[in-house]
């Protein structure tokens, strides 16, 4: 026989449960980090069935728990709204993102996003690139020349409105940047270097004011580096050799083109762009556009 007292208590508890207001709560993997930083938000709410996150930088989510990547420095108020039916509760906590320890940029393309570091050892190239990026110079330009096993190149302002099939690669901001060769900076995969006119018309090897390339390269072995050292009378460090052996690159360009940065995430994007279908001038058949933002 069913216990009437038990069922009375059970129904009463169920009624109370259905009337309870949800309680919003969450924990963060970090309350203080340097950009770019990914922060995990662990939902610890009670009695809620749906959730709304506001990460404080314009991004939102309706997942139970969430992760969010902050690319710019600042203090962000993160808000979680926990809901059940018409009832809701709100919890807000702050996360502080410091400026990056290095000078970073974010290159967004049709094939994904690359994050890259610009080197302090090449200050003229660094500052020029930052100036153009902050002005929006690169936004909407194409990677107009891609060669698998070598590199992807962009930064020609003429590419922004160029019809398909047009020859590109001669445009710039109207000035060049003096070469800043540094023996410590080499063409390993992901290296960012300045394009330039050939030695025959550019004996000082001055860099284009805006065009750059990102190295994809290919496998590099010990014999290849030995031959280059013998021909140039230079030496690669053990660290440089280790990088070339592990990641590959294009060492024949070392010492002839200014390397001023490196990709630190998004290497798969380089591979995807480098292998797209292209015409006889190495221009992709389908436009590959870029947007570049400075991470502060």
N, C-alpha and C positions, 0 to 999 in steps of 0.2 A: 504494500500500500504506500502511495506517495505521501510524504510528510508535508502537510499543508503549511506548517511553520517555515520549513526549508524553502518551499516555493515562494512563499510571501517575501522572505528575505532576499531570494534570488531576483525576483521581479523588481523589488525595491532597489537592489544594487544596480540592476540593468538600467533602471530609470535614472538613477543618479549618474551612471556612467554616460548616458546619452545626453545629459544636461550639463556635464562638466565642460568648462571652457578649456580649449587646448592651451598648452604652455610652450612658447617658443624658446629654444635654447640651442646653441651650437658652440663647437670648439674649433680653433684655428690651428693649423700646423705651425704657423709663425705669425707673430704680431709685429715683427720688425725684420725687414729683409732689404737687400740691394737689388735694384732693377738690372735685368729682367728677372722676375721672381714668380714662381707658381705657388700659390697658397691653396692648401686643401681645407675645405670647410666640412666638418663632420656634424651632421644633424643630431641633436640630442633632445629634440622636442618630445613632448608627451601629449597624447590624446589628439593628434592631428592626422589628417588624411591627405592634405595637399599642401604644397609649399611654394613660396615665391622668394627668390633671392634677388637682391640688388647689390652689386659689388662696388658701387660708389663711383665707377668710372664710365657709367652708361651701359654696362653689360648686365644681363639678367639671366636667370635660369629658373626652371621649375622642377629640377631634379630634387630628390630627397637630400642627398649630400652632393657637394659639387667641388670642382677645382677651378681656379681662375688664374690667368697669367697677367701680371701687371708689368707693363713695359716702361712706364714713366714714373718718376719720383713724385711723392706727395702723400698726404694723409687721406685715407679713404674710409668712409663710414659704410660698413657692410651691414645690410638689413635683411633679416629673415622674417617673413610673415608665415606663420603656421595657421592653417585653417581646418575647420571641421564644420561642414554645413555653412551656416551663416555666422558662426562664431570664429574669432581669430585672435591671435596674440602676436606681438611684435618684439623682436630682440635686435638691438643694434650694437655692434662692436667696431672698433677702429683698427686698421692695419696701416702701418707706416712703411712706405717704400722709399729707401734712400737712393740717391743718384748712383749709377753704376761706377764701379771702381775703375773701369776702362771706358774709352770712348766707343759707344756702340751704335750701330744703325740696324734698321730692319728693312729688308728688301722683300716686298710682296710681289708675287708674280702670278701668272695664270696657272702655274704648276706647284704653288706652295710658297712658303715663307722661309727666307734665310735671315739669320741674325749674324752680324759680322762686327768685328773689332777693327777700328782704325788705329794705326800705330803712332805713338808719340815720337818715334824715331824719324818720322817723315812729316814734320809739322806743316810744311807748306802744302803738301798734298792733302793732309788731314783737314786743315782749316779750309782749304778751297772746296773740298768735297762736302764738308759740313755746311758751308755757306750756300752752296747750290741746293743741297737737300732741303735745308730749312726754307729756302725761297720757293720750293716746289718745282725746281727746274727739271728734275728727273721724272716727275709724275706723268704717266701716260707715254713715256718713251719706250722704244722697243729694244729687246735684245736682237739686234739686226744682223749679227754674224755669229754663227755657231758651228763648231767643228768638233765632232766626237773624238775623244782621245786627246783633245787639245784645250779648248776654252770656249766660253760664251762671252760675247762682247756687246756693250750697249753704251748709251749716253750721247748719241748723236741727236741734237735737237731737231734736225730735219726729219727724223723718223716719226715724229708725233702724228703728223697728218699725211705721211707718205703713202701713196697708192701701192697696192701689192705689185711687186716686181721692180719697183724703183731701186736704182743703185743708191746705197747709203754708206756712210762712213767718213764723209768729208766735213761734217758739220761740227761746230763747237761754239763756245761762248765769246770767241773773238780774241782769245789770249792763250798762251801756253804757260806751263808751270816748270820751273827749272828742275832738272833731274836731281833726285835725292837717293843715290845708290847707297845701299847699306849691305855689307857682306853678310850680316846676320839674317837678312830677310830674303828668302828664296821661294821659288815657284812650286811649292808643294801643293797638293790638291786643296782647293779652297782659297788659295792666295788671291788677293785682289791687287791688280797692278794697272798702271796707267798706259793706255794706248798712246802711240806717237807716230809721227811721220818717219820715213826711213832715213838712214844716215846720210844718204846722198844729198838730201835737201835739209837735213837736220843734224849737222855734225855734233852739236852739243847734247843730242838725245833728249831735248826738252819734251815734256809730256803734254798730251792734249789737255786742254782746260776742262774737259768734261767726260771724254770717252774713257772707259775702263773695261777690263776683262777679268773674269773669274776663271781660274784654272780648274779644268777637270783632269787633264793629263792621263797618264797611263802608268803601268808598273815600271819601276826604276830599279835596276840592279847595280851591284858593286862595280862591274866592269864599265858601265855607262858613266858613272861618276869618276872613276879612275881616268877614263879617256878625257873627260872634260877638264879635270885637274891638270893633266899633262899638257893639254893644248893651251890652257890659259895661264898656267903657272900659279894657280891658286889652290887652296885646300878647303874642303868641306869639314866642318866639325863633326864629331861623333853624333851629336844630337841631330844635326841636319841630315846626316846619312840615315839615322834611325827613322826620322820622319819620312824621308823619301822611300825607304824600304817598306814602311808600314802603309803609307797612304798613297804613294805614287805622286806624279806631278809632271812638270816639264822643265827640267834643269837647263836645257840649252839657252833659255832666255835669261838666266841668272846673270846679273851685272850689266845687262843691256836695257832693261826696262825697270822702272821704279815700282817695287812692291810696297804698298802702303796700307794693307789691311789683310784680314783673313776671315773667312767664314768659320763660325764656331758651332752653328747648328743649321740643319737644312741641306746637308750634303746630297741627299737624294734629289733635291730640286735641281742642282747642277746637272746631275746625270739625266734627268728627265728632259731638261731644255736642250742639252748637248746632243740628244739623239732624235730630236724632232725631224720630220721631213723638211727638206730645204731645196732651194733652187741652185743653179750653177754658180751663183755668187755667194753661197752659204747663208742666204737669208731664209729664215723659216717661211714655209708656204702659208702657214697660219700665224698671224701676229702674236708675239709673246711680249706683253706689256709689263712694265714695272711701276711700282710706287715705292719711294724711299723715304723713311721717316727716321729722325734722330731720336735715340733713346736717351732721355735726360733723367 
